[in-house]
Each structure stands twice: as structure tokens, then as C-alpha cells.
């Protein structure tokens, strides 16, 4: 288990893990939406909207991959 993942156990247990977006830097590549269409959508200006912010343990790896793959770094996970 990566160190970053190991450090999140307490936050996950209390449900305090969320994915957030910096919409002002989003360029609308939609990589997040393609990976997790139930969690991310694009608005009328082609900027990301986080539909489901809470991240549970079962979804963490998929959400973390979407965050890593954002070409503008507009997504992040908060603990």
C-alpha cells in the first residue's frame, strides 16, 4: 500500500475524504468524466462539476486515479 494511501485510513473511517475541483483552471478535457461519469460532469462552459464529493474506501483508488490523470491538476482529494 502506498504511503499516501496508508495515511488516509483514519480520514476514510470518519468519512472526511472528499474530492474537490478548481473550476477556474479546468479546461474541459473531461478525463475525469470519462473515468467516473457518475461523479463528475461538465457544465455549459465545459468546466468540471463534482456531483458526488464524498469518497469512501471502495471508490478511493478510482477517484485518486482521476485526480492524478487530470491534465490541468484541477482536481484534488481533501482529508
Secondary structure by P-SEA (a helix, b strand, c coil): ccaaaaaaaaaaaaccbbbbbccccccccccccccccccbbbccccccccccccccccaaaaaaaaaaacccccccccc
